[in-house]
């Protein structure tokens, strides 16, 4: 879950919250700098910054942070090459610095403005300036990075002041044209993958909140849908109404413009008939979805969601090192490992290299 989803949770929940943000990463890590998660006082967690091995330790800090009202910077160091005891438990081989901030006061105000920008489809940025310690920061709303591939952050020292510059991107919009039964799992998976889903159909009985509870809905024929939604080059479109005349009309309306992605459900020959001899632009994908031999609505939905993610991430800068991911057979809580039966036991292996530090700039 990226910041757009987190701020929606933040302003929906009655519970106090702590925002965890990855400030800096060295070596291999599950998430890059700028990744965030929300930790609520009732124990709920939204988003992630690890495969699950750091979240318990972070959750243990929430009560104290909400009580003190101050922020904290925590460093998780899992880099040693000879890390046999600890490395078997975590295996990331990286170092992560995480900023933990109770959400109140100026931070709450700035995050509300961030949400408003993201809801309008605009990028947003947050500048944190640490003058004396990580416990207090000055916050400033900024414009964000245009055309950024996702949430990101840069930590830098300027004029003796440590600054964390975060950029947030709005969830991309996906127009799903067609509300038949096979569109239901597509809408659900796309939403879980970080897309703002709008379902459009001319059949009111299919395009309902009961069938698509987390999507926006538009009723009408292709001309009205395109006019109302004002699609841009940043939007994604799936054509899957299974109604040849309407699919052809929507594709005709889309072809003169530029989009991030348009996928057409159906065979190659059917889509070529829809094109009517016109050349296919590079943003047009048919048949839709990745070629994983998908069968049935659920598998086809997975192949489509995977293709949407692939296109969305194409503009992401490649990692400078091969990503090996993280393998975890234990969950951490203040230097303890979760027992296989769910109870925590003391975990103090000799030569342990994992470190948690509260740092000052």
Secondary structure, 3 states (H helix, E strand, C coil): CCHHHHHHHHCCCCCCEEEEEEEEEEECCCCCCCCEEEEECCCCEEECCCCCCCHHHHHHHHHHHHHHCCCEEEEEECCCCCCCCCCCCCCCCEEEEEEEEECCHHHHHHHHHHHHHHHCCCCEEEEEEECCCCCCCEEEEECCCCCCCCCEEEEEEECCEEEEEEEECCCCEEEEECCCHHHHHHHHHHHHCCCEEEEEECCCCCCCCCCCCCCEEEECCHHHHHHHHCCCCCCEEEECCCCHHHHHHHHHHHHCCCCCEEEECCCHHHHHHHHCCCCCCCCEECCCCCCCCCCHHHHHHHHHHHHHHHHHHCCCCCCCCCCCCCCCCCCECCCEEECCCCCEEECCCCCCCCCCCECCC
